[in-house]
Amino acid sequence: MKKQILLIGASLILSACSALPGAAGISGCEAAGLVEDVTIDVPLDVGVPLMPGTHFTKAWKLENTGTCAWTEEFDLVFSDGDRLGSPDEVSLPKEVSPGQTVTLAVPLTAPDESGNYSGEWLLRNTQGESFGIGESPLTTDIVVAELPLNVAYDFLQAHCLAQWNTGLAIFLPCEGETGERIGWVQTLEDPALEDTRNGNPPVLSVSPDNQDDGFIQGVFPPVTVKEGQSFKARVGCLHDLVGCELVFQLNYEIVGEPERLTLAEWPESYDGDFTEIDLDVSGLAGETVRFILEVHANGGRTADAQGYWLNPRIEN
C-alpha cells in the first residue's frame, strides 16, 4: 500500500411560490414578474443534492410589471423562513421603469446540519411596503444531505455539481461514456480495480482526453475550509489496464483570486497497488476555496489511462 482519502451531500429548489403575507393594498402600482432565476457557482438542476457549507448565489431576473418605477431606494429583503446566510437586504442597483428588468443576486450558504430548509424574499418600496410575484414571494428551498460521522464534504456525491473539462472539451457530462476521445468521468458501482476485481465500493472513474498530455479536472463549488480538516481518498488504476500511467492532483483556487495551486500530487501506475491519501488541508482554514480533482496522463498507453478516486472526501 502507498498513501490515503474520504466523502459528503445536499439539494436545491428555487422558485416563486406560497402566499405572500401583508402585500395587499399595493395594487398595480408596484408589481413584479419573474423572468428567470439562476444559481451561480453551482450548476444545479431542481432537486440535485448539495454539500453542507456550499456557497452559492441565487439571482432573480425580475420585470417591473407595475405602473410605478422602482428606485434605487427599493430593496430585496429577507422576509421569512431560513436565512441561509443571506444579508437582511440587497438594494436595487438601478432605477427600474415599468417594463424594464433588473437582476438581483443574494449570496447563500447551505447549512452544516442535514435537513430541509426554505427561505423567502420580497421587494420593499420606500414606504416599507413589501410585494412579490403576484401573491407569492421569491423562495429558495434546499435539502442538505446527512453525511457519515466526521465527513464534511463528499466529492463522489457532489461530482455532478462540479464543472468537468479536459484538453479537448470545455464541458463534460458528469456521467460520460467509456471510450470517449475527449475524456470522461462516471460513477462505477461495482468496479474492478487493479488490486482487486470484486466487492469494491463505488468509485469516481476518470480518464483524460486521448492525447499525450491529456488531463481531466473537476472544479467543485466553493466551501470554507475549517481548522483540523483533511482530504482523504484512495486512488489507482482500473483493472486490466497494464499501460495505465497517471498523476492524481488535489488543486484549489481561493474565491476571488486568479491563481490555481496544487496541494499535493500522487503518481500511479499499473503495479497491483494503490495510494491511500490522508492530506491535512487546515493550512487553508478560513479560506473559501474551490477544490479541484485533477488527473493527468503520465506516459504509458493513452487508451489505458483510466483511474479512480475511491471515497474522496473532506473529514473534520
BALUM-728987 format. One record per residue: y, x, z of N, C-alpha, C in turn; residue in three letters. Coordinates in steps of 0.001 Angstrom, whole numbers, plus 500000, padded with zeros to 6 digits. Example, Ala and Ser with C-alpha at 12.3 -4.5 7.8 and 13.67 -1.06 7.14 Angstrom:
// residues 2
- 494310 513190 507800 495500 512300 507800 496700 513200 507800 ala
- 497750 512850 507080 498940 513670 507140 500030 512900 507870 ser
This chain:
// residues 316
- 498807 500841 500000 500000 500000 500000 501238 500872 500000 met
- 502336 500409 499414 503539 501234 499323 504658 500739 500245 lys
- 505379 499658 499975 506520 499209 500802 506619 497685 501012 lys
- 507755 496776 501272 507714 495313 501667 508911 494328 501494 gln
- 508901 492614 501390 509953 491477 501425 509491 489987 501618 ile
- 510358 488568 501955 510085 487085 502240 510943 485975 501536 leu
- 511098 484414 501998 511678 483228 501266 512594 482135 501952 leu
- 513263 480879 501218 514262 479843 501742 514501 478517 500897 ile
- 515427 477131 501259 515701 475883 500456 516816 474833 500812 gly
- 517504 473776 499833 518459 472594 499935 518679 471763 498646 ala
- 519491 470584 498563 519643 469755 497355 520985 469018 497255 ser
- 521513 468817 496008 522897 468343 495860 523022 467140 494926 leu
- 523783 466156 495341 524068 464984 494527 525558 464705 494673 ile
- 526280 464615 493565 527720 464456 493624 528129 463248 492800 leu
- 528954 462356 493380 529272 461132 492670 530483 460459 493288 ser
- 530810 459275 492777 531787 458412 493419 531062 457129 493770 ala
- 530937 456804 495080 530148 455651 495456 530557 455139 496823 cys
- 530025 453995 497226 530198 453318 498510 531596 452737 498641 ser
- 531750 451779 499563 533002 451058 499720 534088 451945 500295 ala
- 535313 451731 499838 536455 452512 500278 537197 451770 501370 leu
- 537276 452325 502597 537963 451639 503683 539475 451791 503577 pro
- 540206 450715 503855 541652 450792 504041 542478 451103 502820 gly
- 541965 450835 501608 542740 451147 500413 543422 449926 499819 ala
- 543181 448758 500391 543781 447542 499858 545301 447613 499975 ala
- 545998 447053 498997 547444 446985 499075 548137 447992 498175 gly
- 547396 449026 497726 547999 450000 496819 548143 449384 495431 ile
- 547280 448418 495118 547303 447655 493883 547202 448576 492685 ser
- 547809 448221 491540 547637 449002 490322 548598 450150 490190 gly
- 549514 450323 491147 550476 451424 491041 549761 452759 491089 cys
- 548891 452918 492057 548161 454177 492221 546669 453898 492113 glu
- 546070 454390 491042 544642 454187 490790 544110 455407 490045 ala
- 542830 455676 490234 542222 456870 489636 540916 456521 488958 ala
- 540627 457254 487899 539342 457152 487220 538674 458513 487195 gly
- 537362 458525 487366 536601 459782 487350 536218 460117 485918 leu
- 536716 461243 485419 536380 461695 484072 535070 462475 484092 val
- 534965 463443 485001 533727 464194 485181 533785 464937 486506 glu
- 532592 465313 486994 532554 466201 488148 531696 467407 487803 asp
- 532073 468537 488366 531434 469806 488044 531160 470553 489334 val
- 529995 471179 489412 529679 472043 490543 529765 473492 490078 thr
- 530622 474278 490720 530863 475668 490342 530073 476587 491259 ile
- 529566 477674 490711 528761 478691 491411 527293 478301 491543 asp
- 526959 477033 491278 525571 476588 491358 525271 475761 490117 val
- 524365 476216 489222 524010 475425 488035 523096 474282 488443 pro
- 523711 473203 488968 522955 472207 489716 522813 470892 488975 leu
- 521591 470394 488887 521338 469029 488465 521180 468178 489722 asp
- 521323 466851 489540 521206 465950 490686 519858 466129 491373 val
- 519897 466325 492679 518670 466408 493460 518031 467770 493535 gly
- 518578 468789 492861 517982 470126 492897 518225 470744 494265 val
- 517196 471329 494900 517377 471907 496240 518363 473072 496264 pro
- 519111 473158 497359 519991 474283 497658 519414 475064 498838 leu
- 519841 476301 498987 519509 477082 500164 520542 476836 501271 met
- 520136 476934 502541 521116 476857 503635 522188 477940 503474 pro
- 523429 477574 503770 524514 478535 503718 525044 478836 502331 gly
- 524539 478138 501302 525025 478384 499942 526476 477926 499806 thr
- 527307 478792 499253 528706 478454 498974 528808 477919 497550 his
- 529532 476826 497388 529751 476281 496053 531071 475537 496051 phe
- 531544 475208 494878 532802 474483 494739 532552 473198 493967 thr
- 533019 472106 494527 532938 470820 493840 534289 470528 493196 lys
- 534285 470251 491902 535519 469946 491182 535418 468578 490531 ala
- 536433 467755 490732 536515 466448 490102 537661 466441 489098 trp
- 537397 466022 487877 538462 465786 486904 538813 464305 486962 lys
- 540041 464011 487359 540472 462632 487569 541558 462256 486581 leu
- 541555 461001 486181 542619 460451 485337 543476 459504 486158 glu
- 544779 459606 485999 545695 458648 486619 545647 457363 485805 asn
- 544937 456357 486322 544774 455087 485611 545741 454026 486131 thr
- 546642 454437 487032 547625 453503 487556 548906 453506 486748 gly
- 549952 452948 487340 551243 452844 486656 552301 453757 487275 thr
- 551939 454478 488351 552874 455366 489035 552396 456809 488944 cys
- 553337 457728 488857 552996 459156 488787 552481 459641 490134 ala
- 551569 460629 490073 551143 461341 491282 551960 462623 491349 trp
- 552694 462815 492411 553499 464021 492543 552684 465140 493181 thr
- 553271 466320 493239 552604 467458 493862 552477 467289 495376 glu
- 553139 466270 495931 553003 465983 497367 551767 465135 497657 glu
- 551077 464650 496612 549812 463937 496805 548739 464952 497194 phe
- 547728 464482 497919 546636 465355 498348 545288 464695 498088 asp
- 544270 465550 497933 542879 465114 498061 542479 465438 499488 leu
- 542034 464430 500256 541789 464630 501684 540346 464284 502038 val
- 539803 465049 502980 538503 464696 503552 538690 463437 504381 phe
- 537803 462435 504169 538010 461148 504827 536886 460728 505765 ser
- 535640 461134 505473 534548 460632 506307 533277 461427 506019 asp
- 532349 461382 506981 531036 461993 506794 530997 463441 507210 gly
- 530224 464234 506490 530027 465652 506803 531019 466500 506017 asp
- 531726 467358 506738 532804 468127 506127 532295 469199 505167 arg
- 531113 469769 505430 530525 470817 504593 531464 472011 504441 leu
- 532181 472320 505507 533054 473488 505493 534322 473329 504686 gly
- 534649 472116 504279 535811 471906 503415 537109 471945 504212 ser
- 538236 472234 503550 539535 472098 504210 539865 470628 504420 pro
- 540863 470354 505284 541271 468971 505532 541837 468328 504281 asp
- 542550 469116 503485 543210 468554 502311 543429 469619 501248 glu
- 543545 469151 500008 543859 470015 498864 545004 469351 498106 val
- 546105 470062 497951 547273 469493 497271 547062 469461 495765 ser
- 547685 468496 495112 547659 468447 493658 548410 469647 493098 leu
- 547887 470284 492050 548549 471476 491502 549733 471154 490597 pro
- 549904 469872 490239 550969 469496 489311 551210 467999 489435 lys
- 552316 467543 488876 552552 466102 488784 551668 465520 487686 glu
- 551101 464337 487961 550180 463703 487014 550729 462318 486664 val
- 551225 462191 485450 551760 460907 484999 550620 459967 484621 ser
- 550880 458654 484560 549838 457715 484126 549236 458129 482783 pro
- 547913 458136 482728 547191 458536 481526 546837 459996 481477 gly
- 547447 460813 482319 547134 462240 482358 545968 462517 483313 gln
- 545421 463725 483197 544286 464111 484040 544633 465344 484868 thr
- 543883 465539 485942 544023 466705 486795 542649 467039 487359 val
- 542370 468325 487552 541112 468762 488161 541395 469265 489565 thr
- 540687 468698 490529 540833 469069 491933 539522 469668 492431 leu
- 539609 470837 493058 538409 471568 493481 538416 471759 494996 ala
- 537234 471616 495605 537079 471770 497042 535955 472771 497311 val
- 536226 473856 498042 535150 474794 498407 534269 474197 499492 pro
- 532939 474286 499318 531984 473691 500245 530887 474699 500586 leu
- 530208 474452 501698 529110 475309 502128 527978 474442 502655 thr
- 526763 474672 502156 525602 473956 502670 525339 474388 504116 ala
- 525115 473440 505040 524860 473800 506437 523595 474639 506599 pro
- 523518 475342 507727 522349 476167 508020 521148 475322 508448 asp
- 521410 474154 509024 520332 473297 509513 519832 472379 508398 glu
- 518519 472139 508386 517950 471246 507375 518375 469810 507645 ser
- 518339 468979 506592 518685 467573 506741 519512 467062 505586 gly
- 519893 465781 505677 520713 465128 504665 522171 465119 505119 asn
- 523069 465427 504202 524490 465485 504518 525283 464756 503438 tyr
- 526363 464083 503870 527201 463359 502920 528654 463422 503367 ser
- 529531 463756 502441 530962 463800 502731 531746 462980 501727 gly
- 532898 462473 502151 533726 461624 501298 535154 462154 501245 glu
- 535781 462016 500068 537158 462465 499844 537948 461362 499149 trp
- 539245 461282 499501 540139 460302 498917 541438 460971 498487 leu
- 542140 460336 497567 543504 460730 497248 544451 460076 498249 leu
- 545547 460761 498583 546522 460231 499541 547932 460407 498974 arg
- 548714 459330 499003 550066 459389 498466 551060 459860 499528 asn
- 552332 459894 499177 553349 460431 500091 553615 459503 501272 thr
- 553163 458239 501194 553308 457314 502320 552091 457333 503247 gln
- 551132 458229 502930 549942 458315 503760 548875 457295 503425 gly
- 549047 456565 502321 548051 455579 501902 546982 456273 501050 glu
- 545722 455891 501265 544593 456514 500566 544044 455599 499491 ser
- 543553 456210 498421 542903 455449 497352 541858 456328 496684 phe
- 540904 455693 496022 539804 456417 495406 539570 455977 493980 gly
- 538293 455926 493611 537911 455496 492265 537570 454018 492359 ile
- 538540 453154 492054 538337 451738 492290 538169 451491 493782 gly
- 537036 450938 494163 536755 450649 495565 535974 451764 496248 glu
- 535822 452903 495587 534916 453943 496094 535622 455278 496303 ser
- 535174 456037 497317 535652 457411 497482 534876 458359 496578 pro
- 535331 459589 496494 534550 460654 495879 533580 461169 496940 leu
- 532330 461355 496560 531330 461738 497557 530544 462969 497127 thr
- 530051 463681 498120 529127 464786 497912 527941 464575 498845 thr
- 526757 464439 498300 525542 464254 499094 524621 465432 498846 asp
- 524195 466108 499897 523278 467227 499743 522122 467105 500722 ile
- 521035 467753 500361 519872 467866 501229 519593 469344 501434 val
- 519601 469774 502671 519280 471158 502997 517814 471218 503407 val
- 517044 472031 502733 515606 472084 502960 515260 472801 504257 ala
- 514160 472409 504830 513644 473080 506020 512886 474330 505593 glu
- 513196 475450 506220 512594 476729 505859 511693 477231 506980 leu
- 510799 478155 506661 509972 478750 507707 510824 479435 508769 pro
- 510272 479571 509935 510966 480200 511052 511470 481585 510644 leu
- 512726 481863 510965 513388 483156 510732 513741 483413 509271 asn
- 513425 482494 508364 513787 482675 506961 515154 482038 506712 val
- 516056 482803 506109 517409 482317 505830 517617 481965 504360 ala
- 516858 482597 503460 517041 482344 502021 515721 482589 501312 tyr
- 515315 481618 500495 514056 481685 499763 514360 481782 498264 asp
- 514187 482966 497708 514535 483193 496306 513599 482453 495344 phe
- 512353 482264 495745 511427 481533 494874 511847 480072 494766 leu
- 512132 479439 495904 512576 478047 495872 513908 477898 495132 gln
- 514758 478913 495235 516100 478830 494656 516187 479393 493243 ala
- 515057 479776 492642 515171 480535 491388 515757 479719 490243 his
- 515663 478385 490303 516279 477575 489252 517775 477364 489470 cys
- 518301 477848 490600 519746 477850 490815 520373 479171 490389 leu
- 519540 480162 490081 520038 481456 489623 520366 481388 488130 ala
- 521222 482293 487702 521558 482433 486287 520764 483623 485755 gln
- 519768 483349 484904 518860 484369 484396 519302 484828 483019 trp
- 519246 486144 482792 519588 486679 481479 518864 487997 481246 asn
- 518833 488418 479985 518233 489688 479572 519150 490342 478544 thr
- 518704 491485 478012 519478 492149 476974 519523 491378 475675 gly
- 518635 490398 475496 518588 489621 474258 518965 488154 474455 leu
- 519275 487761 475686 519606 486359 475945 520578 486272 477112 ala
- 521712 485576 476896 522677 485423 477978 522284 484274 478908 ile
- 521333 483449 478469 520827 482378 479322 519336 482220 479083 phe
- 518572 482226 480179 517135 481954 480116 516820 480751 480984 leu
- 515911 479879 480553 515461 478800 481435 514711 479387 482630 pro
- 514771 478675 483757 514127 479199 484968 512609 479029 484936 cys
- 512104 478297 483966 510652 478200 483746 510396 478414 482259 glu
- 510306 479693 481876 510164 480033 480471 508719 480068 480013 gly
- 508541 480538 478786 507221 480612 478172 506764 482062 478091 glu
- 505519 482323 478505 504953 483664 478422 504944 484146 476973 thr
- 505332 485406 476781 505294 485999 475444 506599 485924 474690 gly
- 507624 485323 475261 508916 485247 474581 509512 486648 474424 glu
- 509930 486998 473217 510500 488323 472960 511788 488546 473741 arg
- 512511 487471 474037 513781 487597 474753 513577 487778 476254 ile
- 512327 487732 476697 512026 487820 478110 511810 486450 478729 gly
- 511267 486424 479946 511040 485139 480599 510900 485302 482108 trp
- 511119 484185 482784 510857 484052 484210 510114 482741 484397 val
- 509159 482717 485300 508400 481494 485559 507679 481608 486897 gln
- 507341 480462 487469 506544 480413 488690 505072 480374 488319 thr
- 504288 481258 488916 502835 481230 488747 502226 480755 490058 leu
- 501505 479637 490010 500973 479023 491226 499722 479720 491752 glu
- 498892 480228 490862 497662 480908 491287 497520 482187 490471 asp
- 498373 483165 490739 498467 484335 489864 497315 485318 490052 pro
- 496987 486011 488966 496093 487164 489038 496976 488411 489060 ala
- 496904 489156 490161 497747 490324 490356 496942 491599 490172 leu
- 497640 492720 490047 496938 493965 489737 495960 494367 490837 glu
- 496228 493969 492091 495354 494378 493191 494324 493330 493563 asp
- 494511 492077 493111 493560 491016 493431 493708 489871 492438 thr
- 492577 489323 491972 492623 488282 490949 492815 486893 491521 arg
- 492214 486609 492688 492111 485233 493160 492733 485069 494548 asn
- 493106 483809 494834 493571 483473 496169 494963 483962 496513 gly
- 495772 484246 495515 497128 484727 495782 498110 483561 495908 asn
- 499133 483692 496743 500166 482651 496824 501024 482655 495570 pro
- 501855 481629 495366 502728 481580 494189 503668 482780 494131 pro
- 503982 483212 492915 504907 484328 492719 505938 483948 491671 val
- 507030 484694 491676 508021 484593 490619 507694 485679 489604 leu
- 507152 485257 488454 506758 486187 487401 507946 486459 486491 ser
- 508172 487746 486179 509317 488126 485338 508869 489131 484290 val
- 509506 489048 483124 509252 490009 482058 510552 490290 481327 ser
- 510962 491576 481218 512203 491908 480498 512086 491574 479013 pro
- 513230 491592 478333 513215 491420 476885 512416 492562 476250 asp
- 511839 492261 475097 510861 493150 474471 511552 494252 473662 asn
- 512136 495192 474389 512702 496382 473768 512624 497525 474775 gln
- 512835 498754 474299 512588 499925 475142 513399 499930 476431 asp
- 514648 499468 476370 515494 499449 477556 515650 498026 478103 asp
- 514614 497231 477969 514674 495831 478354 514870 495635 479853 gly
- 515470 494512 480203 515656 494148 481612 515710 492635 481724 phe
- 515570 492148 482935 515793 490739 483247 516431 490672 484619 ile
- 517398 489766 484779 518052 489633 486073 518357 488171 486367 gln
- 518290 487834 487649 518657 486515 488125 519779 486654 489145 gly
- 520930 486039 488849 522095 486096 489737 522107 484807 490560 val
- 521961 484940 491875 521817 483788 492755 523162 483340 493324 phe
- 523286 482053 493709 524547 481541 494260 524967 482303 495512 pro
- 526259 482335 495799 526768 483156 496903 526394 482632 498285 pro
- 526112 483573 499180 525869 483294 500596 526569 484381 501408 val
- 526793 484105 502676 527393 485096 503565 526297 485775 504370 thr
- 526237 487080 504287 525200 487863 504977 525520 487926 506471 val
- 524471 487853 507292 524641 487884 508745 524037 489157 509328 lys
- 524526 489528 510482 524038 490707 511182 522545 490570 511462 glu
- 521793 491655 511236 520370 491673 511533 519471 491132 510445 gly
- 520026 490714 509300 519198 490162 508236 518553 491266 507398 gln
- 517421 490933 506796 516706 491879 505939 516123 491147 504742 ser
- 515952 491886 503670 515323 491365 502453 513865 491811 502439 phe
- 512975 490853 502228 511549 491172 502237 510881 490567 501007 lys
- 509869 491283 500505 509102 490803 499358 507959 491765 499088 ala
- 507077 491358 498197 506063 492249 497628 506275 492243 496125 arg
- 506199 493406 495501 506375 493499 494054 505235 494304 493454 val
- 504947 494021 492196 503903 494741 491489 503755 494216 490073 gly
- 502669 494618 489417 502378 494180 488052 501352 493059 488078 cys
- 501355 492256 487025 500328 491238 486881 499013 491876 486444 leu
- 497926 491124 486576 496579 491652 486334 496332 492003 484868 his
- 495593 493089 484680 495071 493495 483371 496161 493886 482378 asp
- 497275 494398 482897 498354 494880 482039 498526 496372 482325 leu
- 497600 497171 481767 497496 498581 482154 498705 499399 481713 val
- 499484 498886 480753 500672 499601 480301 501936 499185 481038 gly
- 501773 498455 482135 502924 497957 482894 503641 499094 483619 cys
- 504903 499299 483306 505760 500275 483986 507115 499602 484200 glu
- 507472 499347 485468 508678 498593 485787 509468 499263 486913 leu
- 510739 498905 487001 511568 499255 488151 512193 497961 488672 val
- 511885 497626 489919 512448 496453 490572 513712 496870 491326 phe
- 514764 496026 491260 516012 496327 491957 516498 495098 492726 gln
- 517092 495350 493888 517887 494336 494565 519341 494771 494435 leu
- 520101 494017 493654 521509 494297 493442 522361 493210 494083 asn
- 523654 493443 494129 524552 492438 494689 525962 492653 494157 tyr
- 526755 491596 494241 528182 491683 493979 528900 490862 495034 glu
- 529968 491409 495589 530774 490700 496573 531686 489737 495831 ile
- 531722 488482 496270 532538 487475 495602 533997 487917 495596 val
- 534599 487865 494420 535993 488258 494275 536191 489709 493881 gly
- 535094 490472 493830 535184 491864 493422 534357 492081 492155 glu
- 534821 492921 491227 534144 493058 489934 532908 493937 489957 pro
- 532776 494797 490968 531722 495800 490958 530367 495209 491331 glu
- 529332 495638 490619 527947 495268 490937 527213 496523 491408 arg
- 526568 496418 492563 525955 497577 493195 524466 497353 493432 leu
- 523724 498465 493537 522284 498422 493803 522035 498775 495263 thr
- 521338 497881 495971 520957 498159 497358 519756 499093 497414 leu
- 518773 498841 496556 517575 499680 496523 516790 499361 495263 ala
- 515887 500278 494887 515009 500033 493748 513630 500606 494028 glu
- 512629 500001 493346 511240 500356 493601 510487 500429 492275 trp
- 510066 501628 491837 509267 501749 490607 507855 501226 490835 pro
- 507315 500616 489804 505952 500081 489873 505216 500415 488588 glu
- 503938 500755 488713 503067 500959 487564 501730 500301 487849 ser
- 500910 500196 486811 499613 499526 486986 498630 500523 487594 tyr
- 498632 500567 488934 497791 501525 489641 496904 500862 490681 asp
- 496797 499531 490622 495958 498815 491573 496598 498624 492927 gly
- 497862 498962 493057 498558 498864 494338 499831 498051 494148 asp
- 500567 497838 495213 501813 497097 495165 502796 497724 496143 phe
- 504037 497255 496100 505068 497733 497020 505475 496600 497951 thr
- 505414 496853 499230 505851 495894 500244 507256 496316 500687 glu
- 508213 495392 500548 509623 495713 500785 510101 495108 502101 ile
- 510800 495901 502871 511481 495441 504085 512786 496224 504162 asp
- 513862 495617 503678 515130 496312 503495 516220 495673 504353 leu
- 516808 496441 505243 517913 495966 506077 519146 495746 505207 asp
- 519689 494508 505232 520900 494218 504451 522089 493919 505363 val
- 521938 494179 506659 523005 493823 507593 524247 494694 507421 ser
- 524157 495757 506602 525362 496510 506267 526359 495669 505495 gly
- 525897 494537 504941 526770 493608 504227 527213 492446 505109 leu
- 526902 492507 506412 527206 491393 507319 528681 491005 507230 ala
- 528912 489698 507099 530264 489177 506986 530768 489056 505561 gly
- 530075 489684 504618 530467 489600 503209 529796 488399 502537 glu
- 530525 487751 501656 529952 486686 500830 529520 487317 499509 thr
- 528218 487290 499240 527674 488042 498111 526782 487161 497240 val
- 526644 487583 496000 525618 487053 495110 524523 488110 495018 arg
- 523323 487779 495489 522199 488691 495336 521634 488565 493925 phe
- 521135 489687 493409 520617 489742 492035 519241 490381 492062 ile
- 518230 489628 491638 516893 490188 491450 516815 490704 490014 leu
- 516571 492010 489859 516601 492625 488531 515360 493486 488341 glu
- 514818 493443 487132 513637 494240 486793 513871 494900 485439 val
- 513606 496221 485364 513785 496995 484139 512443 497497 483625 his
- 512293 497496 482306 511167 498202 481697 511364 499695 481932 ala
- 510261 500410 482188 510358 501825 482565 509361 502646 481755 asn
- 509454 502496 480427 508460 503136 479572 507210 502270 479512 gly
- 506076 502885 479246 504839 502115 479131 504866 501214 477912 gly
- 503920 500286 477850 503850 499356 476721 504743 498161 477015 arg
- 505665 497875 476116 506654 496827 476349 505995 495478 476588 thr
- 504953 495151 475823 504284 493860 475979 503611 493719 477328 ala
- 503315 494848 477984 502672 494812 479300 503668 494806 480454 asp
- 504943 494800 480142 505971 494858 481184 506143 493483 481825 ala
- 505162 493100 482636 505158 491804 483312 504891 492034 484800 gln
- 505864 491686 485613 505741 491926 487043 505940 490657 487849 gly
- 505969 490826 489172 506123 489658 490042 506896 490017 491306 tyr
- 507607 489006 491813 508194 489009 493157 507374 488016 493986 trp
- 506707 488484 495010 505923 487611 495889 506710 487394 497185 leu
- 506997 486116 497463 507688 485707 498681 509004 486474 498892 asn
- 509876 486561 497882 511178 487223 498088 512068 486346 498959 pro
- 512666 486947 499999 513385 486135 500970 514361 486996 501763 arg
- 515311 486336 502391 516145 486956 503409 515670 486427 504757 ile
- 515380 487333 505676 514970 486937 507027 516057 487281 508028 glu
- 516160 486448 509061 517078 486720 510163 516502 487780 511097 asn
